[in-house]
Amino acid sequence: MPDLVQLIKKAAVEAVENAMPAGVYFGEVMSASPLKISLDQKMVLTDRDLILTTLVKDLHFSVTGYDVNVIANSGATGDYMLHLALAKGDKVILVRAQGGQKFVVLDKVR
């Protein structure tokens, strides 16, 4: 007869695994449009599975006046874009949301 303590431990482990707690993953961008990220050979995430942070999206911004030292030296003002969007081959770090329904793409890694 199995030990009661072992049965309780096994039940607890299975409950945690079934709840799919948050976890950290590394992936690679297979394509940028439509966005596909491979976590391994068996799992490919698409747009509907992903939440992107501002660190992995292009950033549009405007500069007015000369408050920013780097831009003030050039005398530049206007609209700019910082190209941060994901591209094929980028390595990324992701966090799986509890329950496993969505993955947050945190940033690119090298």
C-alpha positions in Angstrom: 0.0 0.0 0.0 1.5 3.4 -1.0 2.5 5.7 1.7 -0.1 8.4 2.4 2.5 11.2 2.4 3.8 10.1 -1.0 0.2 10.1 -2.4 -0.3 13.7 -1.1 3.0 14.8 -2.6 2.1 13.3 -5.9 -1.3 14.9 -5.9 0.2 18.3 -5.1 2.8 18.1 -7.9 0.1 17.1 -10.4 -2.2 20.0 -9.3 0.7 22.5 -9.9 1.5 21.0 -13.3 -2.1 21.1 -14.4 -2.5 24.7 -13.3 0.4 25.6 -15.7 2.1 28.2 -13.5 4.1 31.0 -15.1 7.4 30.0 -16.6 10.3 31.6 -18.5 11.1 30.4 -22.0 13.5 31.2 -24.8 12.4 31.2 -28.4 13.4 32.3 -31.9 11.4 34.4 -34.3 10.5 32.2 -37.3 8.8 35.0 -39.2 7.9 38.7 -38.5 4.8 39.0 -40.5 2.8 37.0 -39.6 4.6 36.8 -36.3 5.7 33.2 -35.4 8.0 32.3 -32.5 9.3 28.8 -32.0 9.9 27.6 -28.5 11.1 24.2 -29.6 10.5 21.9 -32.5 7.1 21.0 -31.1 5.6 24.4 -30.2 5.2 27.4 -32.5 3.4 30.5 -31.1 1.5 33.0 -33.3 0.1 36.5 -32.9 -3.0 35.2 -31.0 -0.7 33.5 -28.4 1.6 36.5 -27.8 1.6 39.8 -25.9 4.3 42.1 -27.0 6.0 44.6 -24.7 7.2 48.0 -26.0 10.8 46.6 -26.1 9.9 44.4 -29.1 7.8 46.9 -31.1 8.8 49.9 -33.2 8.5 53.1 -31.1 7.3 56.3 -32.7 8.1 59.6 -30.9 8.3 63.3 -31.6 11.0 65.7 -30.4 10.2 69.4 -30.0 12.5 72.1 -28.8 16.1 71.4 -27.7 15.6 69.7 -24.3 17.3 66.5 -25.3 21.1 67.0 -25.4 21.9 64.6 -28.2 19.3 66.0 -30.5 20.0 69.6 -29.4 23.5 69.3 -30.7 22.3 68.4 -34.1 19.4 71.0 -34.1 17.0 68.2 -35.1 13.3 68.3 -34.2 10.4 66.3 -35.6 9.1 62.8 -35.7 11.3 59.7 -35.3 11.0 56.0 -35.1 13.2 53.6 -33.0 13.2 50.3 -34.9 12.7 47.6 -32.2 10.3 45.3 -33.9 11.0 41.6 -34.0 12.7 40.2 -37.1 13.3 36.7 -38.4 16.1 35.0 -36.4 15.8 37.2 -33.3 16.2 35.3 -30.1 13.6 36.3 -27.5 12.8 35.7 -23.8 9.2 35.0 -23.0 7.1 34.5 -19.9 4.1 32.1 -20.0 1.1 33.6 -18.2 -0.4 31.3 -15.6 -2.8 28.9 -17.2 -0.7 28.8 -20.4 -3.0 30.7 -22.6 -0.7 33.6 -23.5 3.0 34.3 -23.7 4.5 37.8 -23.0 7.5 38.5 -25.2 9.7 40.5 -22.8 12.8 41.4 -24.9 15.4 40.2 -27.4 18.4 38.3 -26.1 21.8 37.6 -27.6 
